[in-house]
């Protein structure tokens, strides 16, 4: 206990860089330790060790500054908790807008699935929640907010957006696919960051991420899927002999594929101003 107090005291005297680096090291250590713990399949999603360790790392780092996880809005206050289901709903809507805009632009055929496996869908809903929470606590928690404190939101978003992209396997899709996927990931990163900073609770970012993953992976997909409500299939089109899409066409397709994320991010970003005008917001974000 005395050693812990001395360590916290040393951190309090250290520059912010020391705190940021130490927090990053602890996060990497948490990921490493979670990979060594092999729980039975019926427990691994109930006791998600990676998420538990990441929450503990953030709790410890905030504790060294005399704060707690309320600095991330991660507590049992009703004001924060309701952002989780709200985020889920908004994430589902945003990804649905992406899906229908993209498939409409592509001229794909949409089909309703009358034989949805509801039990499998429920299982994926439960599985994807801790997975979304892990990514939010990796990218948009203590280290992200500490970087904002040390610099500004723009620099923090660029740094952690690059880290978010690096966490995903973007290089398997070829050069064009990697660029396209990376831009999409960065747009979604900005959406999640805006949700956190505007609402002042990580629950909002987790909820939106959760909804986006459920919709994108299971509810609205390309090709028939047991958990899909609607699935898209490509039309067979004769080769017209043209040279392919133009730069403008590629940019249009990129915007169409992310239109839900873009519109939701802009709406959340503007909410603070709108809320103040309507008298809903009296606190600093």
MOMOJO-V587418 format. One record per backbone hydrogen bond with DSSP energy under -1.0 kcal/mol. NH is the residue of the N-H (numbers start at 1). CO is the residue of the C=O. E is the energy in kcal/mol with one decimal. If there is no record, write none. Layout:
[[NH	CO	E] [NH	CO	E]]
//
This chain:
[[5	1	-2.1] [6	2	-2.2] [7	3	-2.3] [8	4	-2.5] [9	5	-2.3] [10	6	-2.2] [11	7	-2.2] [12	8	-2.1] [13	9	-1.0] [14	11	-1.0] [19	15	-1.3] [20	16	-2.7] [21	17	-2.7] [22	18	-2.5] [23	19	-2.7] [24	20	-2.1] [25	21	-2.4] [26	22	-2.4] [27	23	-1.9] [28	24	-2.1] [29	25	-2.5] [30	26	-2.4] [31	27	-2.1] [32	28	-2.3] [33	29	-2.8] [34	30	-2.3] [35	31	-1.4] [43	40	-2.0] [44	40	-1.8] [47	43	-3.4] [49	47	-1.2] [52	48	-2.5] [53	49	-2.6] [54	50	-2.1] [55	51	-2.5] [56	52	-2.1] [57	53	-2.2] [58	54	-2.2] [59	55	-2.7] [60	56	-2.7] [61	57	-2.5] [62	58	-2.4] [63	59	-2.2] [64	60	-1.9] [65	62	-1.1] [66	63	-1.8] [67	62	-2.9] [71	68	-2.2] [72	69	-1.6] [73	70	-1.1] [74	69	-2.3] [75	73	-1.1] [80	77	-1.2] [81	77	-2.6] [82	78	-1.9] [83	80	-1.4] [84	81	-1.7] [86	82	-1.6] [87	83	-2.5] [88	84	-2.3] [89	85	-2.4] [90	86	-2.6] [91	87	-2.9] [92	88	-2.2] [93	89	-2.2] [94	90	-2.8] [95	91	-2.3] [96	92	-2.0] [97	93	-2.2] [98	94	-1.9] [99	95	-2.6] [100	96	-2.7] [101	97	-1.9] [102	98	-2.6] [103	99	-2.7] [104	100	-1.7] [105	101	-2.1] [106	102	-2.0] [108	103	-2.4] [109	233	-3.1] [111	231	-2.6] [113	229	-2.6] [117	226	-2.3] [118	116	-1.3] [121	117	-2.2] [122	118	-2.5] [123	119	-2.1] [124	120	-2.2] [125	121	-2.1] [126	122	-2.0] [127	123	-2.3] [128	124	-2.5] [131	127	-1.1] [132	128	-2.2] [133	129	-2.2] [134	130	-2.4] [135	131	-1.7] [136	132	-1.9] [137	133	-2.5] [138	134	-1.7] [139	135	-2.2] [140	136	-2.5] [145	141	-2.6] [146	142	-2.6] [147	143	-2.1] [148	144	-1.8] [149	145	-2.1] [150	146	-1.9] [151	147	-1.8] [156	152	-2.1] [157	153	-2.7] [158	154	-2.1] [159	155	-2.5] [160	156	-2.7] [161	157	-1.8] [162	158	-1.9] [163	159	-1.8] [164	160	-2.3] [165	161	-2.1] [166	162	-2.4] [167	163	-1.3] [168	165	-1.6] [170	168	-1.8] [173	170	-1.0] [178	174	-2.7] [179	175	-2.2] [180	176	-2.6] [181	177	-2.8] [182	178	-2.3] [183	179	-2.3] [184	180	-2.1] [185	181	-2.5] [186	182	-2.3] [187	183	-2.3] [188	184	-2.3] [189	185	-2.4] [190	186	-2.3] [191	187	-1.9] [192	188	-2.6] [193	189	-2.6] [194	190	-2.4] [195	191	-2.1] [196	192	-2.2] [197	193	-2.7] [198	194	-2.3] [199	195	-2.0] [200	196	-2.0] [202	72	-3.0] [204	201	-1.0] [206	202	-2.6] [207	203	-2.7] [208	204	-2.3] [209	205	-2.4] [210	206	-2.8] [211	207	-2.5] [212	208	-2.7] [213	209	-2.3] [214	210	-2.4] [215	211	-2.4] [216	212	-2.7] [217	213	-2.5] [218	214	-1.9] [219	214	-1.8] [220	215	-2.8] [221	230	-1.3] [223	232	-2.8] [228	225	-1.3] [229	219	-2.3] [230	219	-1.7] [231	111	-2.4] [232	221	-2.3] [233	109	-2.5] [250	246	-2.3] [251	247	-2.4] [252	248	-2.4] [253	249	-2.2] [254	250	-2.3] [255	251	-2.5] [256	252	-2.6] [257	253	-2.2] [262	258	-2.6] [263	259	-2.6] [264	260	-2.3] [265	261	-2.6] [266	262	-2.4] [267	263	-2.2] [268	264	-2.5] [269	265	-2.4] [270	266	-2.0] [274	270	-2.3] [275	271	-3.9] [276	272	-2.0] [277	273	-1.9] [278	274	-1.9] [280	275	-3.2]]
//
